[in-house]
Structures are given as structure tokens and as C-alpha cells.
């Protein structure tokens, strides 16, 4: 058991996956540094998400988990035993994370994944209209120490280790003659993805009213989707061609991101880029919402939502009305009004 907060000199944080979840840990990391200024803080994540934490100045070191490499996993376990942290924060809280730390200290705080709450939402739709908490705040509340302070600031992704983050936090929205808009049309699961034909109509309608330069972004899995949109929309297609940090740079340089409920949405939040997001089979109550960033959320209030807490590859009722029923003209008008209202400086 922990005797007092002064005894904490070495801290280990685990969040192995996925991309969005790793971004959402940044508020906790910053607050750990604020509360334990002289402590050594180490972070473990999947190797594929190294970009998200490699330049974070609030970490002393990060360690990478390679799921299918037994030798690397054993090497990582040895590293952790040598480090012997005073405090462990397991935000992954699954079989893999527990296996990594099973021989370490008992001073462990684990993230409450709220499985029962999410199942109630999916299978009974109870509490859909009630107040909900956001994941970055819930991560911070995993720390059950009486004097642990939590700030009211947003997320962070550092593009390099010399960056002045004050410029991001205090981002100014100056009036534009031409908008740069990043579009992330993909999502891991189909029920979280607005159909490309509807998205394309929205993008075309926007271009009729304001001057826009479009950038298509996403992983290799979204190449086919972006290629279809590129055939219909004058755009620069970066999909599948960029690293995570390079994608973050495109978002950083954009005036707006149009996206689904995905990890890219959280990257935009960390860079304070305004966001338009579409929700289908998932709902806001799960806590994955643009954080401390100007945004508009589009969703259809249907009785069948949510159909899953992470998404599905098919609509259980076949109709997929949660994404098919969006009004293209209404959405375009709201986006234009949002931009005109936001970009008013200068």
C-alpha cells in the first residue's frame, strides 16, 4: 500500500492501444508531471503508436510493446522489474497489461472500463439522455490519491521536442478567404463510417458556397474509400502515405477536420483544430467526444442507437439509418455557419 504521495518517485503508465485511447492519456500524463514534478514517469504503448508519445516532455522515457514478439515482451518485463515503479496506472486493464506487471508492486490503479454501464446502453438504451463523463477525465480519476490535482486543460500531441505548446493552446481563428479542410473518411468499423457517397455530397455542397482546399487523410485501410472520394472531389489525397505525426501536421495546418468517431478526431482535439464529426452506431455517452476544441457533432436520434460500444461491420437492422438519414444541405449550411462564426478575427 502507498503510505503517502511523497513516497512516489517512479511511475509507470500503461495504455497499449488504440490510437485514440493513447492520445486521450495525454491529460493524465501532464497532470502526473504537475503533481509529481521530480518523479520518473515511464509510459508503455504498442510500437505502432510511438509517434503519439515520443516527444512528450512530461515523460522521462517510453517503452514499446510488440504483441507477437515473445523475446521483446520478455525484455520489456525485465526492464520493468529493474525499474520497479512505486506507482502503476494501468489504463489498458486487460489480460496483456496485467501480464506485463504481474510481478510488480501492489500499488496499482486500474482504469474502470465501465463494462456494465456500456452494456446497459447497448442492450437496454437506458441512461442515453443522462449526463456523461469524458474519457480523459475518467483516466485522471483513476488516480485515487487525496491530493491529486487535475487541471482543466485539453489534450496534447507534440510534433517535436522543442515545440511551444502555448501556440497550440492559444490558437487564433483568423478570417479566411479560402479554407483548408482535412477529411478523414474512414473508421475501423462500418457502423462508425458515414457512407462515402453522402460525405462526397456534403463536400461538394460546401465547395459551392465557400472556397476550399481538401486534404484526404487516414491509414492504408482507408485508401479505397479516399480514392473514391478523390474521383469526385478536387483534393490532395494523403491517405495511407503518412506517418501518424505527418498526419497530425496536416491536421495542424488545416482550418477544419471532417471525420467520424475515430482516433484522428482526438489528434485534432490535441492540436486544437476545429472538428465536424459524424456519429452512427456509437453515442456520446461512451465518452469519446472532441475535447476542449470547437466542434459540431452530427447524429440521428434513433431508438436503435447504440448498437455497439466500439462499432460493428454491419447494421443489425440492415437499414443503417443512423448514417443514411443525414440531410446534406442542412449539414452543409451548419458547417458554413460554424466556420463563419469561428473564423472572425483579423
N, C-alpha and C positions, 0 to 999 in steps of 0.2 A: 504493500500500500504506500501511496505517496504521503509523506509526512507534511510537507509544505511546498509551496511553489518555488522557494529559494533553492530547493534541492535539485531542481531540474536544470541540468546543464547540457544534456544530449537528447534530441528529439528526432523521432522517426515518423514520417507520414507516408502512408501507402494509398495510392489510387492508380490502379493498373490500367483501367480503361473506363469509358471510351473517350474519344477526343473531347466532346463537350464536357463530360464529367471532370476531366483533368483541368480544363480551363476554369471550371467552377470552383476548384480548390484554391484559386489564387487569393481570394479574400481571406481564407483561413491562414494561408502561409504568411500573408502580410501581417495579420494580427498576432500570429505566433511570434514573429520577429519583434513586433511592438511590445509584447508582453514579456518576452524573454530575450532581451537585447544582446546578451552575451552568450547565449546558448548556441550550440552547434545544431543546425537543422538540416536533416537529410530527407530526400524525397525519392520514392520508388515509383516508377511508372513503366508501362510497356515501351519497348525500344522504339516503336513506330511513332510515339508521341514525344520524343526527346525535344523536338523543336519548341514545344509549348512551355518548357521549363528551363531550357539550357542557359538562358540569360537572366533568369530571375535573381535579382540581387539579394532577395530575402532568404535565399538558400545558400548554405555553405557547400553543399555537394548534392548531386543527384545520382541515382543508381538505376540501371536499366534491367527490366525483366524480359527474358526471352522464353516464351511459353514452351517451346518444343526442344529447347536445348538444355538437356539434363546437366551437362558439365557447367554451363553458365549459371544455372539455378543453384547448384551446389556451391559454386564460387560466391554467389550472392549471399547465400546463407552463412557462409564462413565470414564474409565481410560484416554481416550484421552481428554475428556473435562477437567479433572483435570490437565493433562499435559499442555494443552493449548499452542501448539507449535507456535513459531514465523514464522516458515517456514515449509511448507508441500511440499514434492515431490511425486506426485502420478504417479508412473511408470506403474501401472496397468491400470489406466484410463478407468474404465468400471463402470457399474452400482453398483457393490458391493463396490468398493473402494470409489466411490462418496457418497454412502450411509453412510459409516463409518465416513466421515469427513464433512458431510453437515452442521453441526452446529459449525464448527471451523472457524478459521481465513480465510480471503480472500487471504492471502499470499501463494498462491498455484502455483507451477509449475507442469504442466502435460506433460507426455511423448507424443509426436506426433507419433501415431501409423502408420502413413503414409498409411492409408487405400486406398486412391485413387491411390497412386503410386503402391501398391501391386496388386490392381485390374487391373490396366493397364498392368502390367507384366503378369498376369494370362490370361486375356481375349484378349489382343492385341499383347502380346510379345514385345511391344515397350520398348526400352532402355535396352534390355538384355545385350548389349555389352558395356554399358557405365560404368563409374566409380561408385562405390557404397561405402557407409559408413557402418561400423560395429556397432552392437547394443551397446556394451559397450561405444563407443564414442558418440553415439546418446543419451544414457542415461545421460552422463555427460553434453552434450549440452542442456539438458532440463533446466539446471540452468542458467537463464537469468540475471546474475549479471555481471557487467562490469569487476570486478577484480577477478573473479573466475578462479583460475589456475587449469589446467588439466595436469597430468603427462603423460609420455609415457611408463608406466609400464603395466603389464598384469593383469590377474585375480587372485583371491585368494580364497582358501578354507582352513580353519585352522582345523587341526586334533585334536589339543588340545590347551589350552590357554597359554602354555609355549613354543610353537614351535618357533624356529628361522627361519623365512621365508627367510632369506638370503640364506640358504642352498638350498631352492627350486628355488629361482630366479637365482642362480648361478650354477644350476645343471650341472655336468660334464658328458659327454658321453664317458665312457671308453670302450675300445675294449673288445668284449665278445667272449667266445668260445661257449656259449650257451645263447640263448635269451629267456627271459621271456616275453610272449606276451599275453596281455589281449584281449579278443574278446567279444564285445557286439553286438550280432546278431539281437537284437530286435529294435523295433520302434513302437510308438503308432499307426501309420498308415501304411498300407501295401505298399503304393507307396513310402515310405521312407526307405523300408527294402530290402536289397539285398537278393534274394532267398537263402535259406539255402544250396541248392544243389550247387549253384555257389560258395558261400562262402566256403563250405567244400572243393571243388576242389582247390580253392586258397590256403587254409590252408595245404592241402595235398602236393601241389606242393612246397610250401615253405619248408615243412619238408624234402623234398627230397634233398634240397640244403644246408640247414643250420640246426643246432641242436636247437630245440625249445621246451620249456615247455609252454603249452597253459593253460590259465585260462578263463573259460566261466563265464560272469557276466551279470547281468540285474535283472529286477524285476520279480515278480511272474507271470506276464503276458507273460514273455518270456520263461517260464520253458519248454514248449513243443518244442519250437524251439531249445533251447540249448540241450535238451535230444536227439534230432535227430542228432545234430552235434556230441555229445559225443559218439554216437554209431559208428561214422565213424572216429573220431579223438581221439587219446590218449590225454586226457585233464583232468583237475580238474574242476568240474562243481560247481560253487558257485551261480548259477542263482536262485533267489528267496530266498536265505538263509542269505543274508547280509543286514545290515542297509546301509544307504547312506554313512556314514563315513567309515564303514568297506569296502564298495566297493571302496571308494577313496583310502584306504590304499593298496588294491590290485593293483589299477592303479598306485599308487605311487611307488610300488615295481617292476613294470613292465618296460621293456625296450621299449615297443611299445603298443599302443592300436589300434585295428582294429574295426571300428564302422560305424554306419550310422549317419545321421544328427539328433542327439539326445542330450538330456541333459548330458549323460555320456561323450560325446565329450567335453563339456565345463568343466566338472570336470577334465578331463585330461589336458586341457589347464591351469587350475588353479594350477595343480601340475607339470606343465612343462614336462609332459610325451609326447613323440612324438606320432603323430596320423596319421593313414591311415583312410580316411573317404570316403564313397560312397554316392553320391547324385543321387536321382531318380527324383521324381515329383517336388521337390523344387530346387531352384537355389541359387547361392551365393549372388545375388543381394538383397536378403531379409536381409542380414547382419549377418546371423548365420554361422560363419566360425571359425575354430580353431584360437585362439587369442594369439599372442606372443609366439607361440610354434612351433617347427619344425613339418611339416606335408606334406602329399601329398593328393590331392583331386582327386578322380576319378569320372568322369561324362561323359555321352554321349551327344554330342551336337546335340540335336534333336529339330525340329521346334515346337513340341508339349509341350515342357517344358517352363515354369512351368505349371502344370495342376491345382495347388492349392498352396496357400501360407503357408498352415500348413500340407498338405498331405491328401490323400484320402485312403479309404479302397478298392478301385478298380481302375484299369486303365480305363479312359473314352474311350480309343480307343481299349481296350481289350488286345493289344499285349504286353504291359508293356516293350517295348524295352529299356526304359531308364535304367532299371536294368538287362534286359535279354541279352543285347548286349555286356557285358563286356568280354574282352579277358583274359582268366585265365592265360595263360603263360606270356603274356605281363605285366599284373598286378604283377604277382609274381616276374618277373625279376626286375621291377621298385622298388618293396618293398625291395628286397635284395640289390640292388644298393644304395637305400636310407639308409639302415642300415649300410652298409659298409662305406659309406661316412660320416655318422654321428658319429658312434662309432669308433673313430680313436685315442683317447687319451690313453696313457699308454702302 
